[in-house]
């Protein structure tokens, strides 16, 4: 599969609502139909990434607050939620366009002008994954290539 084909597949979800969640400094963008209890599509994106508006970086995987040795659970939770809140402007905003360049860098543009960029920079681990539970495929994006694996059917 070519990067343009994967972008077209994801862009075909126009009209779906989306939501962003954080798991440490990785991001999951879910795509779902209104009032649906089932998430059939999502992007899982590992570092390195950034969110910007015009020429200002709003948030990045680099400024994740726990690269330090701070281990106070209450303080960590507060810092993590504060860090996550930097993405509130796009948390449920409509996605305008998803693109991949020839090396596999991912660019997502939201309707409100925010831009998300993920950089394919590791030959051993994928930088992003697109999960398609409707067709039971996961698309793993590596520098210069996409691998497709089969997913197991989810139990109800």
JONOR-V790314 format. One record per backbone hydrogen bond with DSSP energy under -0.5 kcal/mol. CO is the residue of the C=O (numbers start at 0). NH is the residue of the N-H. If there is no record, write none. Layout:
co=<CO,CO>
nh=<NH,NH>
This chain:
co=<1,2,3,4,5,6,7,9,10,12,16,18,20,22,25,26,27,27,28,29,30,30,31,32,37,39,39,40,41,42,42,43,44,47,48,48,49,50,50,51,52,54,55,55,58,60,63,70,71,72,73,74,75,76,77,78,79,80,81,82,83,84,86,86,87,90,93,96,98,100,102,104,105,106,107,108,108,109,112,113,114,115,116,117,117,118,121,126,127,128,128,129,129,130,130,131,131,135,136,137,137,138,138,139,139,140,140,141,144,146,146,148>
nh=<5,6,7,8,9,10,11,12,13,15,31,29,27,25,22,44,20,29,42,18,39,40,16,35,39,132,133,30,130,28,44,128,26,118,60,61,116,57,58,114,55,56,52,57,50,63,66,72,75,76,77,78,79,80,81,82,83,84,85,85,86,87,89,90,90,19,110,108,106,103,143,100,117,98,115,95,96,112,53,109,51,107,49,105,119,120,142,45,140,43,130,131,138,41,132,135,136,150,131,139,148,129,140,141,146,126,127,144,141,139,148,137>
